[in-house]
Amino acid sequence: MRHFLVMTAFAFIASVVFGTVAKDSNKERLIYGLKVFAEFMIIGLALSWVLYFLPF
Amino acid sequence: MATSQAKGRAELHEPVPGRAWLIGAAAWFFPGAGHILQGKWGRAIVLAVAVWGCFLGGILMGGHLFSVGGSEQGFAALLQIPPTIANVGSGALYIFCWIMGVGFADDPQHAARATFEYGNTFLLVAGLLNYLAMLDAFDISAGRKS
């Protein structure tokens, strides 16, 4: 559970900064930030399941 | 098409005002300062909270700050350079920790903490995110974005 929380905190912080510096309007920033956050979480969870089944 | 390319080239060759470099330096030194100096308070607070939070989180998790010129020699010393560049991106936070000797401990007891690697990552990413914030402040000051 701690690992998931740390990953969520990391994804949140990174997506906040990416969203803030990347786009021009507040709406675009919010959408981009949410998209980056979702990508971090989905890819993180997918990778963790892949690594879970690796025997080494 | 040709007009926009010519315009792009002209923008590239446009001299960057000295103020932009100062703003960039301030943004590097104190996360959020580059946007504060330009009156962009909302963006400054968001970026400052994110970078400071990431850095303090990394320190609290027992992360390690890298520096060049330690006990490593040869190729191992070269490997210290990229993470040091990332850590230095935190500006005053890194310098303060360096002066106070916080976060530079490299003993096995420190590395045994469950969150040691997370802390390392948070510290590295704090510096890298601040480089992004610094470039954003520089571009705003140079008139390249709003």
N, CA and C atoms of all chains as a GROMACS GRO file, in nm:
protein
  606
    1MET      N    1   0.084  -0.121   0.000
    1MET     CA    2   0.000   0.000   0.000
    1MET      C    3   0.086   0.125   0.000
    2ARG      N    4   0.197   0.118   0.075
    2ARG     CA    5   0.287   0.233   0.081
    2ARG      C    6   0.347   0.262  -0.057
    3HIS      N    7   0.380   0.154  -0.128
    3HIS     CA    8   0.438   0.171  -0.261
    3HIS      C    9   0.340   0.243  -0.355
    4PHE      N   10   0.214   0.204  -0.345
    4PHE     CA   11   0.112   0.266  -0.430
    4PHE      C   12   0.095   0.414  -0.395
    5LEU      N   13   0.097   0.445  -0.266
    5LEU     CA   14   0.083   0.585  -0.225
    5LEU      C   15   0.200   0.669  -0.274
    6VAL      N   16   0.320   0.613  -0.263
    6VAL     CA   17   0.439   0.688  -0.309
    6VAL      C   18   0.430   0.708  -0.460
    7MET      N   19   0.387   0.606  -0.533
    7MET     CA   20   0.374   0.619  -0.678
    7MET      C   21   0.268   0.724  -0.713
    8THR      N   22   0.159   0.725  -0.638
    8THR     CA   23   0.053   0.825  -0.662
    8THR      C   24   0.105   0.966  -0.635
    9ALA      N   25   0.178   0.981  -0.524
    9ALA     CA   26   0.234   1.113  -0.491
    9ALA      C   27   0.330   1.160  -0.600
   10PHE      N   28   0.413   1.068  -0.647
   10PHE     CA   29   0.508   1.101  -0.754
   10PHE      C   30   0.433   1.143  -0.880
   11ALA      N   31   0.333   1.064  -0.920
   11ALA     CA   32   0.256   1.094  -1.041
   11ALA      C   33   0.185   1.228  -1.028
   12PHE      N   34   0.135   1.256  -0.909
   12PHE     CA   35   0.063   1.382  -0.887
   12PHE      C   36   0.157   1.502  -0.902
   13ILE      N   37   0.272   1.494  -0.835
   13ILE     CA   38   0.367   1.606  -0.839
   13ILE      C   39   0.417   1.630  -0.982
   14ALA      N   40   0.456   1.522  -1.048
   14ALA     CA   41   0.508   1.537  -1.185
   14ALA      C   42   0.401   1.590  -1.279
   15SER      N   43   0.278   1.541  -1.266
   15SER     CA   44   0.173   1.586  -1.359
   15SER      C   45   0.134   1.731  -1.332
   16VAL      N   46   0.141   1.773  -1.206
   16VAL     CA   47   0.111   1.914  -1.174
   16VAL      C   48   0.211   2.005  -1.246
   17VAL      N   49   0.339   1.972  -1.238
   17VAL     CA   50   0.441   2.055  -1.303
   17VAL      C   51   0.428   2.048  -1.455
   18PHE      N   52   0.411   1.928  -1.508
   18PHE     CA   53   0.396   1.914  -1.654
   18PHE      C   54   0.277   1.996  -1.705
   19GLY      N   55   0.166   1.983  -1.633
   19GLY     CA   56   0.046   2.056  -1.673
   19GLY      C   57   0.065   2.206  -1.664
   20THR      N   58   0.137   2.252  -1.563
   20THR     CA   59   0.155   2.396  -1.542
   20THR      C   60   0.243   2.459  -1.650
   21VAL      N   61   0.348   2.389  -1.690
   21VAL     CA   62   0.442   2.452  -1.784
   21VAL      C   63   0.410   2.422  -1.932
   22ALA      N   64   0.322   2.326  -1.958
   22ALA     CA   65   0.311   2.279  -2.096
   22ALA      C   66   0.210   2.355  -2.182
   23LYS      N   67   0.102   2.399  -2.126
   23LYS     CA   68  -0.005   2.453  -2.210
   23LYS      C   69  -0.030   2.601  -2.181
   24ASP      N   70  -0.121   2.660  -2.260
   24ASP     CA   71  -0.141   2.805  -2.252
   24ASP      C   72  -0.260   2.848  -2.166
   25SER      N   73  -0.372   2.774  -2.176
   25SER     CA   74  -0.489   2.816  -2.097
   25SER      C   75  -0.508   2.721  -1.978
   26ASN      N   76  -0.580   2.771  -1.877
   26ASN     CA   77  -0.599   2.690  -1.756
   26ASN      C   78  -0.673   2.560  -1.784
   27LYS      N   79  -0.770   2.566  -1.876
   27LYS     CA   80  -0.846   2.446  -1.909
   27LYS      C   81  -0.756   2.341  -1.974
   28GLU      N   82  -0.673   2.388  -2.066
   28GLU     CA   83  -0.580   2.297  -2.135
   28GLU      C   84  -0.480   2.237  -2.035
   29ARG      N   85  -0.436   2.322  -1.941
   29ARG     CA   86  -0.341   2.274  -1.839
   29ARG      C   87  -0.402   2.164  -1.754
   30LEU      N   88  -0.527   2.187  -1.713
   30LEU     CA   89  -0.595   2.088  -1.628
   30LEU      C   90  -0.612   1.956  -1.702
   31ILE      N   91  -0.657   1.966  -1.826
   31ILE     CA   92  -0.678   1.842  -1.904
   31ILE      C   93  -0.547   1.769  -1.926
   32TYR      N   94  -0.443   1.844  -1.960
   32TYR     CA   95  -0.312   1.781  -1.985
   32TYR      C   96  -0.256   1.719  -1.856
   33GLY      N   97  -0.272   1.792  -1.745
   33GLY     CA   98  -0.224   1.740  -1.616
   33GLY      C   99  -0.294   1.611  -1.579
   34LEU      N  100  -0.426   1.607  -1.597
   34LEU     CA  101  -0.503   1.485  -1.567
   34LEU      C  102  -0.461   1.370  -1.657
   35LYS      N  103  -0.435   1.403  -1.785
   35LYS     CA  104  -0.393   1.300  -1.881
   35LYS      C  105  -0.257   1.242  -1.840
   36VAL      N  106  -0.165   1.330  -1.804
   36VAL     CA  107  -0.031   1.283  -1.764
   36VAL      C  108  -0.040   1.199  -1.637
   37PHE      N  109  -0.124   1.243  -1.542
   37PHE     CA  110  -0.142   1.170  -1.417
   37PHE      C  111  -0.195   1.029  -1.445
   38ALA      N  112  -0.299   1.024  -1.531
   38ALA     CA  113  -0.357   0.893  -1.565
   38ALA      C  114  -0.254   0.804  -1.634
   39GLU      N  115  -0.173   0.863  -1.722
   39GLU     CA  116  -0.071   0.784  -1.792
   39GLU      C  117   0.033   0.729  -1.695
   40PHE      N  118   0.077   0.813  -1.602
   40PHE     CA  119   0.173   0.766  -1.501
   40PHE      C  120   0.116   0.648  -1.423
   41MET      N  121  -0.009   0.662  -1.379
   41MET     CA  122  -0.070   0.558  -1.296
   41MET      C  123  -0.092   0.428  -1.373
   42ILE      N  124  -0.148   0.443  -1.493
   42ILE     CA  125  -0.179   0.323  -1.572
   42ILE      C  126  -0.050   0.249  -1.610
   43ILE      N  127   0.049   0.324  -1.658
   43ILE     CA  128   0.175   0.259  -1.700
   43ILE      C  129   0.246   0.201  -1.578
   44GLY      N  130   0.242   0.273  -1.464
   44GLY     CA  131   0.304   0.221  -1.342
   44GLY      C  132   0.241   0.091  -1.296
   45LEU      N  133   0.108   0.086  -1.297
   45LEU     CA  134   0.038  -0.036  -1.255
   45LEU      C  135   0.063  -0.151  -1.353
   46ALA      N  136   0.061  -0.119  -1.482
   46ALA     CA  137   0.085  -0.222  -1.584
   46ALA      C  138   0.226  -0.280  -1.568
   47LEU      N  139   0.324  -0.192  -1.551
   47LEU     CA  140   0.462  -0.239  -1.535
   47LEU      C  141   0.478  -0.323  -1.409
   48SER      N  142   0.410  -0.282  -1.302
   48SER     CA  143   0.424  -0.357  -1.176
   48SER      C  144   0.367  -0.498  -1.190
   49TRP      N  145   0.259  -0.513  -1.266
   49TRP     CA  146   0.204  -0.647  -1.288
   49TRP      C  147   0.296  -0.730  -1.376
   50VAL      N  148   0.354  -0.667  -1.477
   50VAL     CA  149   0.449  -0.738  -1.564
   50VAL      C  150   0.567  -0.787  -1.480
   51LEU      N  151   0.621  -0.699  -1.397
   51LEU     CA  152   0.738  -0.736  -1.316
   51LEU      C  153   0.703  -0.843  -1.212
   52TYR      N  154   0.577  -0.841  -1.164
   52TYR     CA  155   0.531  -0.937  -1.065
   52TYR      C  156   0.545  -1.081  -1.115
   53PHE      N  157   0.520  -1.100  -1.246
   53PHE     CA  158   0.521  -1.236  -1.302
   53PHE      C  159   0.660  -1.279  -1.351
   54LEU      N  160   0.754  -1.189  -1.350
   54LEU     CA  161   0.889  -1.226  -1.393
   54LEU      C  162   0.955  -1.310  -1.283
   55PRO      N  163   1.019  -1.420  -1.319
   55PRO     CA  164   1.074  -1.510  -1.217
   55PRO      C  165   1.208  -1.465  -1.159
   56PHE      N  166   1.266  -1.356  -1.208
   56PHE     CA  167   1.396  -1.314  -1.157
   56PHE      C  168   1.390  -1.172  -1.103
   57MET      N  169   0.335   2.884  -4.506
   57MET     CA  170   0.432   2.785  -4.457
   57MET      C  171   0.571   2.847  -4.451
   58ALA      N  172   0.612   2.903  -4.569
   58ALA     CA  173   0.744   2.964  -4.575
   58ALA      C  174   0.752   3.085  -4.483
   59THR      N  175   0.640   3.158  -4.473
   59THR     CA  176   0.638   3.276  -4.386
   59THR      C  177   0.655   3.236  -4.240
   60SER      N  178   0.583   3.130  -4.199
   60SER     CA  179   0.594   3.087  -4.059
   60SER      C  180   0.734   3.034  -4.026
   61GLN      N  181   0.796   2.967  -4.126
   61GLN     CA  182   0.933   2.919  -4.103
   61GLN      C  183   1.030   3.036  -4.088
   62ALA      N  184   1.011   3.138  -4.176
   62ALA     CA  185   1.097   3.256  -4.167
   62ALA      C  186   1.077   3.327  -4.034
   63LYS      N  187   0.951   3.331  -3.989
   63LYS     CA  188   0.920   3.394  -3.861
   63LYS      C  189   0.987   3.317  -3.746
   64GLY      N  190   0.979   3.184  -3.755
   64GLY     CA  191   1.042   3.098  -3.653
   64GLY      C  192   1.192   3.120  -3.646
   65ARG      N  193   1.253   3.133  -3.766
   65ARG     CA  194   1.398   3.157  -3.770
   65ARG      C  195   1.431   3.291  -3.709
   66ALA      N  196   1.348   3.392  -3.740
   66ALA     CA  197   1.372   3.526  -3.687
   66ALA      C  198   1.362   3.524  -3.535
   67GLU      N  199   1.264   3.448  -3.482
   67GLU     CA  200   1.247   3.439  -3.337
   67GLU      C  201   1.368   3.372  -3.271
   68LEU      N  202   1.422   3.272  -3.341
   68LEU     CA  203   1.539   3.202  -3.287
   68LEU      C  204   1.659   3.294  -3.276
   69HIS      N  205   1.671   3.387  -3.373
   69HIS     CA  206   1.788   3.474  -3.373
   69HIS      C  207   1.764   3.603  -3.294
   70GLU      N  208   1.643   3.619  -3.243
   70GLU     CA  209   1.613   3.737  -3.164
   70GLU      C  210   1.695   3.734  -3.035
   71PRO      N  211   1.761   3.845  -3.001
   71PRO     CA  212   1.842   3.843  -2.879
   71PRO      C  213   1.756   3.827  -2.754
   72VAL      N  214   1.805   3.747  -2.662
   72VAL     CA  215   1.731   3.725  -2.537
   72VAL      C  216   1.767   3.837  -2.440
   73PRO      N  217   1.667   3.906  -2.384
   73PRO     CA  218   1.699   4.015  -2.291
   73PRO      C  219   1.773   3.964  -2.167
   74GLY      N  220   1.861   4.047  -2.114
   74GLY     CA  221   1.939   4.009  -1.996
   74GLY      C  222   1.851   3.974  -1.878
   75ARG      N  223   1.734   4.040  -1.874
   75ARG     CA  224   1.640   4.013  -1.763
   75ARG      C  225   1.598   3.866  -1.761
   76ALA      N  226   1.583   3.809  -1.880
   76ALA     CA  227   1.539   3.668  -1.889
   76ALA      C  228   1.641   3.576  -1.822
   77TRP      N  229   1.770   3.607  -1.840
   77TRP     CA  230   1.873   3.524  -1.778
   77TRP      C  231   1.869   3.537  -1.626
   78LEU      N  232   1.844   3.661  -1.579
   78LEU     CA  233   1.834   3.682  -1.433
   78LEU      C  234   1.713   3.608  -1.376
   79ILE      N  235   1.602   3.617  -1.449
   79ILE     CA  236   1.480   3.546  -1.406
   79ILE      C  237   1.507   3.396  -1.402
   80GLY      N  238   1.575   3.346  -1.505
   80GLY     CA  239   1.608   3.203  -1.511
   80GLY      C  240   1.695   3.162  -1.392
   81ALA      N  241   1.793   3.246  -1.360
   81ALA     CA  242   1.883   3.216  -1.248
   81ALA      C  243   1.804   3.217  -1.116
   82ALA      N  244   1.714   3.315  -1.101
   82ALA     CA  245   1.633   3.322  -0.979
   82ALA      C  246   1.542   3.200  -0.968
   83ALA      N  247   1.486   3.160  -1.084
   83ALA     CA  248   1.397   3.043  -1.085
   83ALA      C  249   1.472   2.916  -1.046
   84TRP      N  250   1.597   2.907  -1.092
   84TRP     CA  251   1.677   2.789  -1.054
   84TRP      C  252   1.709   2.795  -0.903
   85PHE      N  253   1.752   2.912  -0.857
   85PHE     CA  254   1.799   2.921  -0.719
   85PHE      C  255   1.687   2.898  -0.618
   86PHE      N  256   1.574   2.958  -0.642
   86PHE     CA  257   1.463   2.946  -0.547
   86PHE      C  258   1.339   2.902  -0.626
   87PRO      N  259   1.303   2.773  -0.616
   87PRO     CA  260   1.188   2.723  -0.693
   87PRO      C  261   1.063   2.811  -0.677
   88GLY      N  262   1.012   2.859  -0.789
   88GLY     CA  263   0.892   2.945  -0.788
   88GLY      C  264   0.924   3.092  -0.804
   89ALA      N  265   1.049   3.132  -0.776
   89ALA     CA  266   1.086   3.274  -0.777
   89ALA      C  267   1.076   3.335  -0.917
   90GLY      N  268   1.108   3.258  -1.019
   90GLY     CA  269   1.105   3.310  -1.156
   90GLY      C  270   0.965   3.357  -1.196
   91HIS      N  271   0.864   3.284  -1.152
   91HIS     CA  272   0.727   3.322  -1.186
   91HIS      C  273   0.678   3.434  -1.093
   92ILE      N  274   0.723   3.433  -0.968
   92ILE     CA  275   0.684   3.540  -0.874
   92ILE      C  276   0.733   3.674  -0.928
   93LEU      N  277   0.857   3.679  -0.975
   93LEU     CA  278   0.916   3.803  -1.025
   93LEU      C  279   0.841   3.858  -1.147
   94GLN      N  280   0.767   3.770  -1.214
   94GLN     CA  281   0.691   3.814  -1.331
   94GLN      C  282   0.543   3.831  -1.300
   95GLY      N  283   0.511   3.823  -1.170
   95GLY     CA  284   0.373   3.846  -1.127
   95GLY      C  285   0.279   3.729  -1.152
   96LYS      N  286   0.334   3.614  -1.186
   96LYS     CA  287   0.249   3.497  -1.210
   96LYS      C  288   0.241   3.415  -1.082
   97TRP      N  289   0.166   3.468  -0.988
   97TRP     CA  290   0.162   3.412  -0.853
   97TRP      C  291   0.103   3.272  -0.848
   98GLY      N  292  -0.006   3.254  -0.921
   98GLY     CA  293  -0.072   3.122  -0.919
   98GLY      C  294   0.021   3.012  -0.964
   99ARG      N  295   0.084   3.035  -1.080
   99ARG     CA  296   0.174   2.934  -1.134
   99ARG      C  297   0.295   2.916  -1.042
  100ALA      N  298   0.342   3.029  -0.984
  100ALA     CA  299   0.458   3.023  -0.894
  100ALA      C  300   0.429   2.935  -0.773
  101ILE      N  301   0.311   2.954  -0.714
  101ILE     CA  302   0.277   2.877  -0.593
  101ILE      C  303   0.265   2.728  -0.626
  102VAL      N  304   0.199   2.699  -0.739
  102VAL     CA  305   0.182   2.558  -0.778
  102VAL      C  306   0.317   2.492  -0.801
  103LEU      N  307   0.405   2.560  -0.876
  103LEU     CA  308   0.536   2.501  -0.906
  103LEU      C  309   0.623   2.491  -0.781
  104ALA      N  310   0.619   2.596  -0.697
  104ALA     CA  311   0.701   2.595  -0.576
  104ALA      C  312   0.657   2.482  -0.482
  105VAL      N  313   0.525   2.468  -0.463
  105VAL     CA  314   0.475   2.362  -0.374
  105VAL      C  315   0.515   2.224  -0.428
  106ALA      N  316   0.505   2.208  -0.561
  106ALA     CA  317   0.539   2.078  -0.621
  106ALA      C  318   0.687   2.047  -0.603
  107VAL      N  319   0.774   2.143  -0.634
  107VAL     CA  320   0.919   2.117  -0.627
  107VAL      C  321   0.964   2.103  -0.481
  108TRP      N  322   0.920   2.194  -0.397
  108TRP     CA  323   0.958   2.186  -0.255
  108TRP      C  324   0.904   2.058  -0.193
  109GLY      N  325   0.779   2.026  -0.226
  109GLY     CA  326   0.717   1.905  -0.171
  109GLY      C  327   0.792   1.780  -0.213
  110CYS      N  328   0.829   1.777  -0.340
  110CYS     CA  329   0.902   1.662  -0.393
  110CYS      C  330   1.038   1.649  -0.322
  111PHE      N  331   1.106   1.762  -0.305
  111PHE     CA  332   1.238   1.760  -0.243
  111PHE      C  333   1.228   1.719  -0.095
  112LEU      N  334   1.138   1.783  -0.023
  112LEU     CA  335   1.124   1.751   0.120
  112LEU      C  336   1.077   1.607   0.140
  113GLY      N  337   0.988   1.562   0.051
  113GLY     CA  338   0.944   1.422   0.056
  113GLY      C  339   1.062   1.328   0.038
  114GLY      N  340   1.149   1.362  -0.055
  114GLY     CA  341   1.268   1.280  -0.079
  114GLY      C  342   1.360   1.276   0.041
  115ILE      N  343   1.378   1.390   0.106
  115ILE     CA  344   1.464   1.395   0.225
  115ILE      C  345   1.402   1.313   0.338
  116LEU      N  346   1.269   1.330   0.357
  116LEU     CA  347   1.200   1.258   0.465
  116LEU      C  348   1.201   1.106   0.442
  117MET      N  349   1.204   1.066   0.315
  117MET     CA  350   1.208   0.922   0.285
  117MET      C  351   1.349   0.866   0.295
  118GLY      N  352   1.444   0.951   0.329
  118GLY     CA  353   1.581   0.904   0.348
  118GLY      C  354   1.661   0.898   0.221
  119GLY      N  355   1.624   0.978   0.122
  119GLY     CA  356   1.695   0.978  -0.006
  119GLY      C  357   1.836   1.033   0.007
  120HIS      N  358   1.913   1.006  -0.098
  120HIS     CA  359   2.055   1.044  -0.098
  120HIS      C  360   2.078   1.153  -0.202
  121LEU      N  361   2.147   1.259  -0.162
  121LEU     CA  362   2.185   1.364  -0.257
  121LEU      C  363   2.324   1.333  -0.311
  122PHE      N  364   2.340   1.346  -0.440
  122PHE     CA  365   2.469   1.313  -0.504
  122PHE      C  366   2.557   1.436  -0.512
  123SER      N  367   2.687   1.411  -0.512
  123SER     CA  368   2.783   1.521  -0.533
  123SER      C  369   2.906   1.464  -0.604
  124VAL      N  370   2.974   1.551  -0.676
  124VAL     CA  371   3.096   1.509  -0.746
  124VAL      C  372   3.214   1.536  -0.653
  125GLY      N  373   3.312   1.448  -0.658
  125GLY     CA  374   3.431   1.471  -0.575
  125GLY      C  375   3.427   1.395  -0.444
  126GLY      N  376   3.351   1.289  -0.442
  126GLY     CA  377   3.347   1.206  -0.322
  126GLY      C  378   3.460   1.104  -0.321
  127SER      N  379   3.433   0.988  -0.265
  127SER     CA  380   3.538   0.887  -0.254
  127SER      C  381   3.551   0.804  -0.383
  128GLU      N  382   3.455   0.816  -0.476
  128GLU     CA  383   3.458   0.736  -0.598
  128GLU      C  384   3.573   0.780  -0.690
  129GLN      N  385   3.624   0.684  -0.764
  129GLN     CA  386   3.732   0.715  -0.857
  129GLN      C  387   3.702   0.651  -0.993
  130GLY      N  388   3.763   0.708  -1.098
  130GLY     CA  389   3.750   0.653  -1.232
  130GLY      C  390   3.608   0.661  -1.285
  131PHE      N  391   3.562   0.547  -1.344
  131PHE     CA  392   3.430   0.546  -1.407
  131PHE      C  393   3.318   0.570  -1.305
  132ALA      N  394   3.338   0.520  -1.183
  132ALA     CA  395   3.237   0.540  -1.078
  132ALA      C  396   3.217   0.688  -1.048
  133ALA      N  397   3.325   0.765  -1.057
  133ALA     CA  398   3.314   0.910  -1.035
  133ALA      C  399   3.235   0.976  -1.148
  134LEU      N  400   3.254   0.926  -1.271
  134LEU     CA  401   3.180   0.980  -1.386
  134LEU      C  402   3.030   0.953  -1.371
  135LEU      N  403   2.998   0.835  -1.316
  135LEU     CA  404   2.857   0.799  -1.298
  135LEU      C  405   2.785   0.890  -1.199
  136GLN      N  406   2.862   0.961  -1.118
  136GLN     CA  407   2.801   1.052  -1.020
  136GLN      C  408   2.754   1.183  -1.085
  137ILE      N  409   2.807   1.211  -1.205
  137ILE     CA  410   2.779   1.342  -1.264
  137ILE      C  411   2.631   1.361  -1.303
  138PRO      N  412   2.569   1.268  -1.379
  138PRO     CA  413   2.427   1.291  -1.416
  138PRO      C  414   2.333   1.310  -1.296
  139PRO      N  415   2.338   1.222  -1.193
  139PRO     CA  416   2.248   1.249  -1.080
  139PRO      C  417   2.281   1.377  -1.004
  140THR      N  418   2.409   1.415  -1.006
  140THR     CA  419   2.444   1.540  -0.939
  140THR      C  420   2.381   1.658  -1.013
  141ILE      N  421   2.387   1.653  -1.147
  141ILE     CA  422   2.325   1.761  -1.226
  141ILE      C  423   2.175   1.768  -1.194
  142ALA      N  424   2.111   1.652  -1.184
  142ALA     CA  425   1.968   1.649  -1.152
  142ALA      C  426   1.943   1.708  -1.012
  143ASN      N  427   2.024   1.669  -0.915
  143ASN     CA  428   2.007   1.719  -0.778
  143ASN      C  429   2.031   1.870  -0.768
  144VAL      N  430   2.133   1.917  -0.841
  144VAL     CA  431   2.168   2.060  -0.836
  144VAL      C  432   2.052   2.147  -0.887
  145GLY      N  433   1.965   2.088  -0.968
  145GLY     CA  434   1.848   2.160  -1.019
  145GLY      C  435   1.758   2.214  -0.910
  146SER      N  436   1.769   2.161  -0.790
  146SER     CA  437   1.685   2.210  -0.679
  146SER      C  438   1.733   2.343  -0.623
  147GLY      N  439   1.848   2.391  -0.671
  147GLY     CA  440   1.896   2.524  -0.634
  147GLY      C  441   1.931   2.537  -0.487
  148ALA      N  442   1.866   2.636  -0.424
  148ALA     CA  443   1.899   2.669  -0.284
  148ALA      C  444   1.874   2.550  -0.191
  149LEU      N  445   1.777   2.468  -0.225
  149LEU     CA  446   1.747   2.352  -0.140
  149LEU      C  447   1.868   2.259  -0.134
  150TYR      N  448   1.931   2.238  -0.250
  150TYR     CA  449   2.050   2.152  -0.256
  150TYR      C  450   2.165   2.219  -0.181
  151ILE      N  451   2.185   2.348  -0.205
  151ILE     CA  452   2.296   2.419  -0.141
  151ILE      C  453   2.279   2.419   0.012
  152PHE      N  454   2.155   2.443   0.056
  152PHE     CA  455   2.128   2.442   0.200
  152PHE      C  456   2.162   2.306   0.261
  153CYS      N  457   2.118   2.199   0.195
  153CYS     CA  458   2.147   2.063   0.245
  153CYS      C  459   2.297   2.036   0.242
  154TRP      N  460   2.364   2.088   0.140
  154TRP     CA  461   2.510   2.068   0.129
  154TRP      C  462   2.582   2.137   0.244
  155ILE      N  463   2.538   2.259   0.275
  155ILE     CA  464   2.601   2.334   0.385
  155ILE      C  465   2.572   2.265   0.519
  156MET      N  466   2.447   2.220   0.535
  156MET     CA  467   2.408   2.159   0.662
  156MET      C  468   2.449   2.011   0.672
  157GLY      N  469   2.493   1.955   0.562
  157GLY     CA  470   2.533   1.814   0.561
  157GLY      C  471   2.415   1.719   0.572
  158VAL      N  472   2.300   1.762   0.522
  158VAL     CA  473   2.179   1.678   0.528
  158VAL      C  474   2.161   1.606   0.394
  159GLY      N  475   2.137   1.476   0.399
  159GLY     CA  476   2.104   1.401   0.278
  159GLY      C  477   2.224   1.348   0.202
  160PHE      N  478   2.344   1.378   0.246
  160PHE     CA  479   2.462   1.332   0.172
  160PHE      C  480   2.523   1.205   0.232
  161ALA      N  481   2.465   1.157   0.342
  161ALA     CA  482   2.517   1.036   0.406
  161ALA      C  483   2.505   0.917   0.310
  162ASP      N  484   2.608   0.835   0.305
  162ASP     CA  485   2.610   0.724   0.210
  162ASP      C  486   2.651   0.594   0.280
  163ASP      N  487   2.590   0.569   0.396
  163ASP     CA  488   2.627   0.450   0.471
  163ASP      C  489   2.522   0.340   0.451
  164PRO      N  490   2.560   0.214   0.474
  164PRO     CA  491   2.466   0.102   0.453
  164PRO      C  492   2.339   0.112   0.538
  165GLN      N  493   2.354   0.165   0.659
  165GLN     CA  494   2.238   0.178   0.748
  165GLN      C  495   2.131   0.269   0.685
  166HIS      N  496   2.180   0.377   0.621
  166HIS     CA  497   2.093   0.473   0.555
  166HIS      C  498   2.025   0.407   0.433
  167ALA      N  499   2.108   0.334   0.359
  167ALA     CA  500   2.058   0.270   0.236
  167ALA      C  501   1.963   0.155   0.264
  168ALA      N  502   1.962   0.105   0.387
  168ALA     CA  503   1.876  -0.009   0.421
  168ALA      C  504   1.731   0.031   0.440
  169ARG      N  505   1.704   0.160   0.448
  169ARG     CA  506   1.565   0.204   0.467
  169ARG      C  507   1.480   0.162   0.347
  170ALA      N  508   1.356   0.121   0.378
  170ALA     CA  509   1.267   0.071   0.271
  170ALA      C  510   1.238   0.178   0.167
  171THR      N  511   1.241   0.303   0.208
  171THR     CA  512   1.205   0.411   0.116
  171THR      C  513   1.327   0.483   0.060
  172PHE      N  514   1.445   0.425   0.076
  172PHE     CA  515   1.568   0.491   0.031
  172PHE      C  516   1.565   0.522  -0.120
  173GLU      N  517   1.529   0.422  -0.200
  173GLU     CA  518   1.527   0.442  -0.345
  173GLU      C  519   1.418   0.541  -0.388
  174TYR      N  520   1.304   0.533  -0.318
  174TYR     CA  521   1.198   0.631  -0.347
  174TYR      C  522   1.249   0.771  -0.319
  175GLY      N  523   1.316   0.786  -0.206
  175GLY     CA  524   1.371   0.916  -0.168
  175GLY      C  525   1.468   0.967  -0.273
  176ASN      N  526   1.556   0.880  -0.320
  176ASN     CA  527   1.651   0.918  -0.426
  176ASN      C  528   1.576   0.971  -0.548
  177THR      N  529   1.475   0.895  -0.588
  177THR     CA  530   1.398   0.933  -0.708
  177THR      C  531   1.329   1.068  -0.689
  178PHE      N  532   1.270   1.087  -0.573
  178PHE     CA  533   1.201   1.214  -0.547
  178PHE      C  534   1.300   1.331  -0.550
  179LEU      N  535   1.419   1.310  -0.494
  179LEU     CA  536   1.519   1.418  -0.493
  179LEU      C  537   1.567   1.450  -0.634
  180LEU      N  538   1.589   1.346  -0.714
  180LEU     CA  539   1.634   1.367  -0.852
  180LEU      C  540   1.525   1.439  -0.932
  181VAL      N  541   1.402   1.392  -0.916
  181VAL     CA  542   1.292   1.448  -0.994
  181VAL      C  543   1.261   1.592  -0.951
  182ALA      N  544   1.278   1.623  -0.823
  182ALA     CA  545   1.257   1.761  -0.777
  182ALA      C  546   1.347   1.856  -0.854
  183GLY      N  547   1.474   1.818  -0.869
  183GLY     CA  548   1.568   1.902  -0.944
  183GLY      C  549   1.530   1.913  -1.091
  184LEU      N  550   1.491   1.802  -1.150
  184LEU     CA  551   1.456   1.802  -1.293
  184LEU      C  552   1.328   1.884  -1.317
  185LEU      N  553   1.233   1.872  -1.226
  185LEU     CA  554   1.110   1.951  -1.241
  185LEU      C  555   1.141   2.100  -1.226
  186ASN      N  556   1.235   2.132  -1.139
  186ASN     CA  557   1.270   2.274  -1.124
  186ASN      C  558   1.340   2.327  -1.248
  187TYR      N  559   1.416   2.242  -1.317
  187TYR     CA  560   1.474   2.285  -1.445
  187TYR      C  561   1.361   2.320  -1.544
  188LEU      N  562   1.255   2.239  -1.544
  188LEU     CA  563   1.141   2.268  -1.633
  188LEU      C  564   1.077   2.401  -1.596
  189ALA      N  565   1.058   2.422  -1.465
  189ALA     CA  566   0.997   2.547  -1.418
  189ALA      C  567   1.088   2.666  -1.454
  190MET      N  568   1.219   2.645  -1.443
  190MET     CA  569   1.316   2.750  -1.476
  190MET      C  570   1.306   2.787  -1.625
  191LEU      N  571   1.299   2.685  -1.711
  191LEU     CA  572   1.289   2.711  -1.855
  191LEU      C  573   1.158   2.782  -1.889
  192ASP      N  574   1.051   2.745  -1.818
  192ASP     CA  575   0.922   2.810  -1.839
  192ASP      C  576   0.932   2.958  -1.804
  193ALA      N  577   0.992   2.988  -1.687
  193ALA     CA  578   1.008   3.128  -1.644
  193ALA      C  579   1.096   3.204  -1.743
  194PHE      N  580   1.201   3.140  -1.792
  194PHE     CA  581   1.291   3.203  -1.890
  194PHE      C  582   1.216   3.236  -2.018
  195ASP      N  583   1.138   3.140  -2.068
  195ASP     CA  584   1.064   3.160  -2.192
  195ASP      C  585   0.960   3.271  -2.178
  196ILE      N  586   0.895   3.276  -2.064
  196ILE     CA  587   0.795   3.382  -2.042
  196ILE      C  588   0.865   3.517  -2.045
  197SER      N  589   0.979   3.526  -1.976
  197SER     CA  590   1.051   3.652  -1.970
  197SER      C  591   1.107   3.693  -2.106
  198ALA      N  592   1.145   3.595  -2.186
  198ALA     CA  593   1.200   3.624  -2.320
  198ALA      C  594   1.089   3.651  -2.422
  199GLY      N  595   0.964   3.640  -2.380
  199GLY     CA  596   0.852   3.669  -2.470
  199GLY      C  597   0.816   3.554  -2.562
  200ARG      N  598   0.866   3.436  -2.533
  200ARG     CA  599   0.838   3.322  -2.621
  200ARG      C  600   0.706   3.254  -2.589
  201LYS      N  601   0.656   3.276  -2.468
  201LYS     CA  602   0.524   3.222  -2.430
  201LYS      C  603   0.463   3.312  -2.324
  202SER      N  604   0.334   3.291  -2.300
  202SER     CA  605   0.265   3.380  -2.206
  202SER      C  606   0.248   3.315  -2.071
   0.00000   0.00000   0.00000
